[in-house]
């Protein structure tokens, strides 16, 4: 199976690069939103592979760009925008979230790694969930838990990134 794959990110795109190297496949389209350069640095391996959209793209813009690929699998890797309901119902979209929201709903939304650290949680983890118009509200399809007790914030980010990459590889092997 070689289903079209569209990946979106708002931060560095490093997770997409790591996943692609392990899968030995790149998305057919990688989308990122325009943001001031001082807010992020795009991973060097993505610089010639990305299509830029407005910082807060419209439903029409997203629908038109993603829709070029028919019925692609759409994955979100640090995409910091809420997907409109019409886009969620039109496309099959999944999000990776570096917070164990099944156990700690307070980790929904932005910066779950920092929230877990600040709360002094004993465990956290990552999930992949179906995207709905609510923030991190869709059905959880995969999750992995890890002890985070005593970790420094940098270690926490590194471990959760590694878990997220591993979950994506397992998930995408069965979907693409």
N, C-alpha and C positions, 0 to 999 in steps of 0.2 A: 504494500500500500504506500502511496506517495501523495498523501493529502496535502493541499496547500496549507502553509503555516504562516501566520502573521503574529509577530511579537511586538509589544509596546513597552517602553520604559520612559521614566522621567528623570532618572538619576544618572548613573554612569554607564549602565548597560553591561557591567562586568559579569553579572549572573548569566546573561544571554551568551556571552562569549564562552564561559566555562561549560555551560550546558551543551552548546554546539560542538565544542571540541570533543566532549565525551560521546555525543551522538553521531559525530562525523556527518553532521548535516546543519546547514544554516537555514533560517526562516526564508521564505520566499519574499517577505517584506518585513522590515524592521522600522517601526515608527517611534519617533520621540517628539516631545513638544519643545518649542522654542523657549529657552530660559536664559536669563543673563549669564554670561560666561563665569562670573564670580561665584555663581551658585553651584556649579558642577563642572566636572571635566569628563567628557565622553571617552570611554575606553578606546584606545588608539585603533584596535582592530575593527571598530564599528564606524569610524569616521567616514569611510566611503560607501557604507552599506545602508545608511539611514535615510529616511524620508522625514523631513521636519513638517510639523503642523503648528498651528497657532498654540500659544501657551495654554489657552483654554479652548480647545477645538469645539466646533459646533457639531451637533448630531449629523447634520448634512455632510460636513467635511469628513468625519470619521466613517460614516456609512458609504460615501463615495469611494474613499481610498481603500477601505477593507473590502468592500463589495467587488472590487476589480478581480478578486480571486475567487469569485463564486461563493462557495460555502466553506471558507477556511476554518481551521482550528485557530483560535485567537488566544494568546497567552499574555499575561501581564506580569512584568518583572520590575516592580518598583514604579508602576504607573500611578502617579499621584493625582489622578482625576477620577471622579465618579462617572461610570458609564451610564449614559441615558437608557431609560427603559426600552426605547425602540431598538437600540443597538443590542441590548441584552437579549431581547426576544428574537432578533434577526440572525444573530451569530452565536456559535458555541464558544463561550469565553470562560477561561479559567484564570485564577489569580494565585500566586504563591505569596504566602504571608508569614513573615518570620516572628510569629507569636503564637503560642498554643491557645488559641481562642476557644477551643472546645472546653478547656479547663479554666481559663482566665479570660472571660469576655471583656474585661477592662483593657486587654491588649489589642482590641480592634482599633483600626485607624492607623494614623501615622506614628512612626517611631516606636514600634512595639518592643524592640530590643532595649531601648533606653527606659521604657516604662517598666519592663521586667526587672531590669537592673535597679532602678530607683525604688521599686516595691520590695526588693530583697527576696524575690521568689526563689524557692528551692528548685523548681523545674520550669522550663519553658520548652520551646520546640518550634516546629514549622508545620504549616498546613498548605494543602492545595484545595481550593474550593471553587465551585461554580460561581460565576459572577452574576449578581442581580443588581438592581439599582440601589440597594442598601449597601452601606459600607461593611464589607466583610460579613455579609449576611447569608450567602449562598451555602448550599449543601457541601459539607466537607467530604472530600473523596480520598485524600491521603493525609496522614499526620505522622509525625515522629516527635517523641519527647526526649529531652536530655536534662541531666542535672546541671544547674548553673550556679549552685551554691559555691561561693568563694572565688568566682571568676572575676577578672578585671573586665572592664567594659570592652576593650579591644578583643580580648579572648572570646567574649560572648558574641560579638559581631562576627568574628571569624568562624566560630562553631556553627552558628545559625546559618551563615552563608553556605557553609559546606553541606549542611543538612538540606537546605533548600535546593541546592544544585542536584544532590542525590535524589531527592523526591521528584524533581522535574525530569530527570533522566528516566527514572522508573515509569513515571506517568506517560511521558511522550513516546517511549518505546511501544506502548500499547495503543497510542492514538494516531500516530503519523503513518 
